[in-house]
Amino acid sequence: MSDFKSESNLEKVLKAGHFAFTGECGPPKGANVEHLKEKISFLKGNVDAVNITDNQTAVVRMSSCAASAILIKEGVEPNFQMVCRDRNRLAIMSDILGAYSLGIRNMLCLSGDHQRFGNHPEAKNVYDIDSMQLIALVKKMRDEGKFMNGEDIDVPPRLFIGAASNPFAEPFEFRVHRLAKKINAGADFIQTQCIYNMDKFREFMKRAVDMGLTERCYILAGVTPMKSVGMARYMADSVPGMDVPDQLINRLKGAAKGKVAEEGVKFALEQIAEFREMKGVAGVHLMAIEWEHKVPEIAERAGMLPRPKV
Amino acid sequence: MIVADRKPLSEIQDMIKGRDNILIIGCKGCVTVCNVGGLKEVRILASSLRIAAKKEGYSLKVDEKVLERQCDPEYIEQVKSTIHDYDAVISMACGVGPQFLSEAYPDQKFFPAVNTTFFGGAVSHGIWEERCAGCGTCVIHYFDGMCPVARCSKSLLNGPCGGSNKGKCEISKDVNCIWDMIVKKKIEQDRLNDLLNFMPAKDWRTARDGGPRTSRREELIQ
C-alpha cells in the first residue's frame, strides 16, 4: 500500500502509519447551511475526515454530496457516503463524477437502511446494485477509467474507497467473509458499525488478522459514546444489527446522578485506548450522533490531538 | 401461483355506485387456489353486495359467473352473449382478468375486486408468501433454491446486509432474512465458499425495468 490512489488526507494519514481518527456529521433536515457549519466547526482540526451521511435511517436530508462540498469550503475533508437505496446505476455514476469534481476524495459505499424505517415509507426502493457491486464500480471507474458498461471516462474519479462492516450482525460466522469480499471488491478502508461488545469485536478482528485482511485494507473501529441509559436501551432494542451487552447498560445505570454521559464517554475512551493497541485496527471512526460539540473533548482526552499533517 | 387479496367491500361498493345490475366473474386459476376469486368467493361477494345494497335501501341485481381462466381469450369469449346485459362487471381474477375482459369487450366497464400482490405459494393453511419477483433471469441455483431478488428487502445479490438480526430482516420481525437462511444452508452443507464469489450487477432488462414484456414462442405462433 504505497502509491496513493487518491489525494485524500485520510489515505495519506493511514499510509503514513498514523492511527486515523474520523468523525461523522448528518446533514440538516433542510437547507440550514449555518447549522451544518456550526456542527462542522466542532470537528475541524480534531479528525482526519468527516463522514457525511446519505439520508441516514431513510430520512430525507440535504444531499450528502452537497453537504460534503460545503465541508470542503470550510476546510474539512468529507467522507461522502452513498447508499444504493435511492439511486440506480446511472445516478450513482453521475453523482460519483459530480462528487469528485467538487473536490470529494473519500467515498463510503453502503446498501442503506430500508426506506420502511424512514419518513417516506411509501417510496419505491431502487437497489439496482448492492453495496458490494458499488465498491467494485467505484474501483472500476477509478482504476480502469471505465463506466460500468465499459465505456471510457474522460478524467476518472480518483477516490479512496470505503465500505462498512458490521461485526455484530448475524450470521456472525459469515461477517468476516463478507468483509473479505468487500476488500476483494476494492475497499481501501472499512469503518465498522458502533462497537459495544468488545469480546465479539476482539474475536472478529482476530479472524480478520488471521485471514490477512488487515494487510490489504485499513480497518477503523466504530465508536459511539452513550449519552444516557435510554440511548443504550434504544440501541440495544431498536437499532438493527446493534449488540449492546447488559454489562454496559448496568455500568451506565450505576453512574452517579448527572454522570451517565461522562460514564459513556469514559467507556468510549477505554475502547479507543484498546483499539490503538489492537492488532489490525488502523484507526477509530467516532460517530458522536448529535453530539458533535463533544468531539473536541473526546479527541483531546483520547490523546488523538493534534491530528497529523501529511 | 399469482397471489391476490380481496379489496375491502366499501371500495368495491364505491366502484359500482349508481349501478343496479352487476355481473361478478371469478376465475378458476390462481385466485381460486389462493381462496380469493373462485366460485366460493364470487358467491360471498355477490351476497355481501346484495345485503349492503338492501341495508342502504336500494335493490341491486348481482349475477355470478366463474370462468376457467381469465388470462385466455378462449375463455373470455364464453361471456360474449351476456356481457352487455349488465351495467358493469366485477372481475375477481388477478390484474390480468379485468384487462383481458376490457380488451375483448371495450364497451363494457370492468372493475377489479382484488389487489394482485405477488408470485408465491401457501406456506401453511391461510398464509401465502412471496417467492418470485418475475425478474426474467432466474438465479436461485446460486443461492440453494432461495431467491434474494424476491425475498431480500433490498434484492441484495451479495448479502446479508448489516440489518440482519436473529434471522429476521431489518424491516420487520415478521419477515425472514433470506440471506440468513442462505448462509446457514451453505454452512450446513459445507459450501460457504460459493458465497465468497462476487455476484455482478444484474441486468434488469429482462425484468419489468426493461419495459412491458412479451414472450414469443415461434413454434406456437400460427
Interface residues (C-beta under 8 A of the other chain):
Chain A: C84 R85 R89 S111 G112 D113 H114 R116 F117 N125 Y127 D128 I129 D130 S131 M132 Q133 A136 L137 M148 A164 S165 N166 A169 E170 P171 E173 F174 H177 R178 A180 K181 N184 A185 Q193 P240 G241
Chain B: S153 K154 S155 L156 L157 N158 G159 P160 C161 G162 G163 S164 N165 K166 G167 E170 I171 S172 D180 V183 K184 I187 L192 L195 L196 F198 M199 P200 A201 W204
